């Protein structure tokens, strides 16, 4: 090793001792690379796994005893499928009581309707009766007037001795009886008219209709308000009873546990005969119609990704099956231990072949494809902070060239460096340049 170091030192001293004599030195043999731009797609390559999108806990919405379990761990289930049944005697009794109350309320409505109909008939009968009473009063008035006329004439006859005092007294009694009958008929009319007068219409807040038919209809309405209110109350009772029944049925319906989504039973938490309180767990359901491809991205590349970017997911366990998706979620938090943030892409899983935990390879395209000049790291004599040194070969000589470089970027292949300034397509550069290679030195190109 010492001899090798001494020989290398001597060679360096010989090459560097006289720059002016470089042309007299034997040419070094070098390998070269022809510089050529190639397409470069900015991308991030990562590894991850499949994860479920949603985990749903199926729990008891009402208190009850487990009467039936219709699904078990690992079973695929569809939306609306029966999973379990609970039993609760009190809720079932409450439903029957509510049904009875509703039937009673409906019967009360029918009674109230009948009473209202009868009330309207009675008012109309009263109105018709008043018309008859008016005619009767007029008749009694005429009878009393006729008797009065007869009495006056007979009094004159009595004065001249044409009739006896007994006959005159009898006529007076007839007249007084007719007068009394007339007055009683008027009194009866006034009593019967109460509630059917124009003033009663006005007192109820209405104007007196000009039409007799309208007046009659309005009087029927006014005089059956109480019965109408009783019907309205009975109808409201039906609504209340129906609401109570609906609530009771809803509680009983919750004794039947159906799957809210399609998926797979991840865990069964209860057994037949077990008493559950409200919120007691029965199943854990994993929704698998869609799953997440979950993968890490280094924080240094975090600014390169965003929701909506296209993602290619390869699943080795499915024969390298390729899935296309887009980024759904980018976690805002960076893991302090790994320095990574978590990214999720939603994948369709209608055939349920993507199982949680499967290993995946992921490729995220972070930008448009562009032309880039890529060279292997082995072509550089030095690389430091975006600057690089290499040797370009021209006319049989190696000339030192300082270039601008990018050593790390999305889509940059491993072991490759992008040259952004200082070279042009078609130039040839030395690959694996010797540390003693000098600017302007003659070289022989292998091959």
C-alpha positions in Angstrom: 0.0 0.0 0.0 2.9 2.3 0.8 4.6 1.5 -2.5 1.2 2.2 -4.3 0.9 5.6 -2.6 4.5 6.5 -3.4 4.0 5.6 -7.0 0.8 7.6 -7.2 2.5 10.6 -5.6 5.4 10.3 -8.1 3.0 10.2 -10.9 1.2 13.3 -9.6 4.5 15.1 -9.2 5.5 14.1 -12.7 2.2 15.2 -14.3 1.9 18.4 -12.2 5.6 19.4 -12.1 5.6 20.9 -15.6 2.3 22.1 -17.1 4.0 23.2 -20.2 5.2 19.6 -20.9 1.7 18.1 -20.6 1.7 17.4 -24.4 4.8 15.3 -24.0 3.2 13.0 -21.4 1.6 9.7 -22.6 -2.2 10.0 -23.1 -4.4 8.6 -20.4 -7.0 6.1 -21.5 -10.6 7.1 -20.5 -14.1 6.0 -20.9 -16.6 8.6 -22.1 -20.3 9.2 -22.1 -22.1 11.1 -24.8 -24.4 13.8 -23.3 -28.0 13.5 -24.5 -31.2 15.0 -23.1 -34.0 12.5 -22.2 -37.6 12.8 -21.0 -37.8 13.2 -17.2 -41.2 12.9 -15.4 -41.2 14.4 -11.9 -42.4 11.7 -9.6 -42.2 10.2 -6.1 -41.8 6.5 -5.7 -42.8 5.0 -2.3 -44.0 1.9 -0.7 -47.1 1.4 1.5 -50.0 -0.8 2.3 -53.8 -1.1 1.8 -56.0 0.3 4.6 -59.7 0.3 5.1 -61.5 3.6 4.4 -64.1 3.4 7.1 -64.5 1.3 10.2 -68.0 1.4 11.5 -69.1 0.4 15.0 -72.5 -1.2 15.0 -74.1 -0.7 18.4 -77.5 -0.9 20.1 -79.7 2.1 19.7 -82.1 0.9 22.3 -81.8 -1.3 25.4 -82.4 -5.0 24.7 -81.3 -8.6 24.9 -79.6 -10.2 21.9 -82.1 -12.6 20.4 -80.3 -13.4 17.1 -76.9 -13.0 15.6 -77.0 -13.3 11.7 -73.4 -12.5 10.8 -70.0 -13.5 12.0 -66.4 -12.3 11.8 -65.1 -12.3 8.2 -68.5 -12.4 6.6 -69.1 -10.1 3.7 -72.3 -8.1 4.2 -74.3 -5.8 2.0 -76.1 -2.6 2.9 -79.5 -3.3 4.6 -78.6 -6.9 5.4 -79.8 -8.3 8.7 -77.0 -8.5 11.3 -78.8 -9.1 14.6 -82.1 -8.9 16.5 -82.7 -7.6 20.0 -85.7 -8.2 22.3 -87.4 -5.7 24.6 -90.8 -6.6 26.0 -91.5 -3.1 27.3 -91.0 -1.5 23.9 -93.3 -4.1 22.2 -96.0 -3.5 24.8 -95.6 0.3 24.3 -96.2 -0.2 20.6 -99.4 -2.1 21.2 -100.6 0.5 23.7 -99.9 3.2 21.2 -101.9 1.3 18.5 -104.9 1.1 20.9 -104.7 4.8 21.7 -104.7 5.7 18.0 -107.8 3.5 17.5 -109.5 5.2 20.4 -108.6 8.7 19.1 -110.0 7.8 15.6 -113.2 6.6 17.2 -113.5 9.9 19.1 -113.1 11.7 15.7 -116.1 9.8 14.3 -118.2 10.7 17.3 -117.3 14.3 17.0 -118.1 14.3 13.3 -121.5 12.8 14.0 -122.2 15.3 16.8 -121.2 18.2 14.5 -123.5 16.9 11.7 -126.4 16.6 14.2 -125.7 20.1 15.5 -125.8 21.5 12.0 -129.1 19.7 11.3 -130.6 21.1 14.5 -129.6 24.7 13.7 -131.1 24.4 10.2 -134.3 22.9 11.8 -134.4 25.9 14.2 -134.2 28.3 11.3 -137.0 26.5 9.5 -139.0 26.5 12.7 -138.6 30.2 13.1 -140.2 30.7 9.7 -143.2 28.6 10.8 -143.4 30.5 14.0 -143.6 33.8 12.1 -146.6 32.5 10.2 -148.2 31.2 13.4 -147.7 34.6 15.1 -149.3 36.4 12.1 -152.3 34.0 12.3 -152.7 34.5 16.1 -152.5 38.3 15.6 -155.3 38.2 13.0 -157.4 36.0 15.2 -157.0 38.4 18.1 -157.8 41.4 15.9 -160.9 39.7 14.6 -162.1 38.9 18.1 -161.4 42.5 19.1 -163.5 43.8 16.3 -166.3 41.4 17.2 -166.1 42.3 20.9 -166.5 46.0 20.1 -169.5 45.5 17.9 -171.2 43.2 20.5 -170.7 45.7 23.2 -172.8 48.1 21.2 -175.4 45.4 20.8 -175.3 44.6 24.5 -176.0 48.3 25.4 -179.3 48.1 23.5 -180.1 44.8 25.0 -179.4 42.7 22.0 -177.3 40.1 23.8 -176.9 39.0 27.4 -174.1 39.8 29.7 -173.1 36.2 29.8 -172.6 36.2 26.0 -170.6 39.4 26.2 -168.3 38.0 29.0 -167.7 34.8 27.0 -166.6 36.9 24.0 -164.3 38.9 26.2 -162.7 35.7 27.5 -162.2 34.5 23.9 -160.6 37.8 23.0 -158.3 37.7 26.0 -157.3 34.1 25.3 -156.4 35.1 21.7 -154.4 38.1 22.9 -152.5 35.8 25.3 -151.8 33.2 22.6 -150.5 36.0 20.4 -148.2 37.4 23.1 -147.0 33.9 24.0 -146.2 33.1 20.4 -144.2 36.3 20.1 -142.3 35.4 23.3 -141.6 31.9 22.1 -140.3 33.4 18.9 -138.0 35.7 20.7 -136.6 32.9 22.8 -136.2 30.6 19.8 -134.5 33.3 17.8 -131.7 33.7 20.3 -128.5 32.9 18.5 -130.1 33.2 15.1 -130.5 37.0 15.0 -128.6 39.6 13.0 -127.2 41.0 16.2 -125.8 37.5 17.1 -124.0 37.5 13.7 -122.6 40.9 14.4 -121.6 39.9 17.9 -119.7 37.0 16.5 -117.6 39.4 14.4 -119.3 38.9 11.1 -121.2 41.1 8.7 -124.8 40.1 8.0 -124.9 38.5 4.6 -127.4 39.9 2.1 -128.2 36.4 0.8 -130.6 34.3 2.8 -128.6 31.1 1.9 -125.4 32.7 3.1 -127.0 34.0 6.2 -128.3 30.5 7.0 -124.8 28.9 6.4 -123.2 31.5 8.6 -125.7 30.9 11.4 -125.1 27.2 11.2 -121.3 27.8 11.5 -121.7 30.2 14.5 -124.1 27.9 16.4 -121.9 24.8 15.9 -118.5 26.3 16.8 -118.3 24.3 20.0 -118.9 21.1 18.2 -116.4 22.1 15.5 -113.8 22.7 18.2 -114.5 19.3 19.7 -113.9 17.7 16.3 -110.7 19.7 15.9 -109.5 18.5 19.3 -110.4 14.9 18.3 -108.4 15.3 15.1 -105.5 16.7 17.1 -105.7 13.7 19.4 -105.4 11.4 16.4 -102.2 13.3 15.3 -100.8 13.0 18.8 -101.7 9.3 19.0 -100.2 8.7 15.5 -97.0 10.4 16.5 -96.8 8.3 19.7 -97.3 5.2 17.6 -94.7 6.2 15.1 -92.2 6.8 17.9 -93.0 3.4 19.5 -92.6 1.7 16.1 -89.3 3.5 15.5 -88.0 2.2 18.9 -89.2 -1.3 18.1 -87.6 -1.1 14.6 -84.3 -0.4 16.2 -84.4 -3.8 17.8 -83.6 -5.1 14.3 -80.0 -4.3 13.4 -79.3 -3.9 9.7 -75.9 -3.2 8.1 -75.7 0.6 7.3 -73.0 -0.1 4.5 -71.6 -2.9 2.5 -68.4 -4.3 3.9 -66.9 -7.1 6.0 -67.5 -8.0 9.6 -64.2 -7.2 11.3 -65.3 -8.3 14.8 -68.3 -9.6 16.7 -68.7 -7.9 20.1 -71.9 -9.5 21.5 -73.5 -12.9 21.9 -77.0 -14.3 21.9 -78.6 -13.8 25.3 -76.4 -10.9 26.3 -78.2 -7.8 27.6 -77.1 -4.6 26.0 -77.5 -1.0 27.1 -77.9 1.8 24.7 -74.6 2.1 22.8 -73.5 -1.4 23.6 -71.2 -2.7 20.8 -72.4 -5.6 18.6 -70.1 -5.5 15.5 -67.2 -3.8 14.0 -67.8 -3.4 10.3 -65.1 -2.6 7.8 -66.4 -0.9 4.6 -64.4 -2.3 1.7 -66.1 -1.1 -1.4 -63.4 1.5 -1.4 -60.0 1.3 0.3 -57.0 3.6 0.8 -53.6 3.1 -0.6 -51.5 4.6 2.3 -47.9 5.5 1.8 -45.2 7.8 3.4 -43.6 10.8 1.7 -40.4 12.4 3.1 -40.9 15.9 4.4 -38.4 17.2 1.9 -40.8 16.2 -0.9 -43.9 17.3 0.9 -44.2 20.5 -1.1 -44.2 18.5 -4.3 -47.5 16.7 -3.7 -51.1 17.9 -3.4 -54.5 16.4 -3.4 -55.7 15.4 -6.8 -52.3 14.4 -8.2 -52.4 11.1 -10.2 -51.2 8.0 -8.4 -50.2 4.5 -9.8 -50.5 1.7 -7.3 -49.0 -1.7 -7.9 -50.1 -4.7 -5.8 -47.5 -7.5 -6.0 -49.8 -10.0 -4.2 -52.2 -9.6 -7.1 -49.7 -10.3 -9.8 -48.4 -6.7 -9.9 -51.9 -5.5 -10.7 -51.9 -1.8 -11.5 -54.5 0.6 -10.1 -54.9 4.2 -11.1 -56.1 6.8 -8.6 -55.5 10.3 -7.3 -54.3 11.6 -4.0 -57.3 12.0 -1.6 -55.7 13.1 1.6 -52.3 14.6 2.5 -51.7 14.5 6.2 -50.7 17.9 7.6 -48.6 16.2 10.3 -45.0 15.0 9.9 -43.9 11.9 12.0 -41.1 13.3 14.2 -39.4 9.9 14.2 -39.4 9.0 10.5 -39.6 12.5 9.1 -42.4 11.4 6.8 -46.0 12.5 6.3 -48.8 10.1 5.4 -50.6 10.2 2.0 -53.8 8.4 1.1 -55.3 7.6 -2.3 -58.8 6.1 -2.7 -59.1 2.9 -4.7 -62.2 1.1 -5.9 -62.6 -2.4 -4.5 -65.9 -3.8 -5.9 -64.4 -7.3 -6.0 -63.1 -7.1 -2.4 -59.6 -8.3 -3.5 -57.8 -5.4 -1.9 -57.4 -6.6 1.6 -56.2 -4.2 4.4 -52.5 -4.8 5.1 -51.5 -5.8 1.5 -48.1 -4.4 0.5 -48.1 -1.9 -2.4 -45.7 0.1 -4.6 -46.7 3.7 -5.4 -45.7 6.2 -8.0 -47.0 9.8 -7.9 -46.5 12.0 -10.9 -45.8 15.5 -9.4 -45.4 17.5 -12.6 -45.3 17.5 -16.4 -42.7 15.5 -18.3 -39.8 17.6 -19.5 -36.4 17.1 -21.2 -33.5 16.8 -18.9 -29.8 16.2 -19.2 -28.9 13.3 -16.9 -25.5 11.9 -16.1 -24.3 9.2 -13.7 -22.6 10.4 -10.5 -19.5 8.5 -11.7 -19.0 11.2 -14.4 -18.3 13.9 -11.9 -14.9 14.6 -10.4 -16.7 16.5 -7.6 -20.2 17.5 -6.5 -21.0 20.2 -3.9 -24.0 22.4 -3.2 -25.5 22.4 -6.7 -22.1 22.7 -8.4 -20.2 19.9 -10.2 -16.9 19.4 -12.0 -16.4 17.0 -14.9 -14.2 16.6 -17.9 -15.4 17.2 -21.4 -13.4 15.5 -24.2 -12.7 17.5 -27.4 -10.0 17.0 -30.0 -8.3 14.2 -27.9 -8.0 16.3 -24.8 -9.9 16.4 -21.5 -11.1 19.9 -20.5 -12.3 20.6 -17.0 -15.9 21.9 -17.0 -17.8 23.4 -14.1 -21.6 22.9 -14.3 -24.7 23.6 -12.3 -26.5 20.4 -11.1 -29.5 19.1 -9.3 -28.7 16.0 -7.2 -32.1 15.3 -5.8 -35.5 15.9 -7.4 -38.8 14.1 -7.8 -38.4 11.6 -10.7 -34.6 11.7 -10.7 -33.4 8.1 -11.1 -31.1 6.8 -8.4 -27.4 7.4 -9.1 -28.2 10.1 -11.7 -27.5 13.9 -11.5 -29.3 16.5 -13.6 -27.0 19.1 -15.3 -28.9 22.3 -15.7 -26.1 24.5 -17.1 -22.7 24.1 -18.6 -23.2 21.3 -21.1 -24.9 20.8 -24.4 -26.3 17.7 -26.1 -23.8 15.7 -28.1 -20.8 16.6 -25.9 -18.7 13.7 -24.6 -17.6 13.6 -21.0 -15.2 11.4 -19.1 -16.8 8.6 -17.0 -15.0 7.8 -13.7 -12.3 10.5 -14.2 -9.0 9.8 -12.5 -8.3 12.1 -9.6 -5.0 13.0 -11.3 -6.6 13.9 -14.6 -5.7 17.5 -15.5 -7.4 20.2 -17.5 -6.2 20.0 -21.1 -4.6 16.6 -20.7 -4.4 14.4 -23.8 -6.6 11.3 -23.5 -7.3 8.1 -25.5 -11.0 7.1 -25.5 -11.7 3.4 -25.0 -13.4 1.6 -27.8 
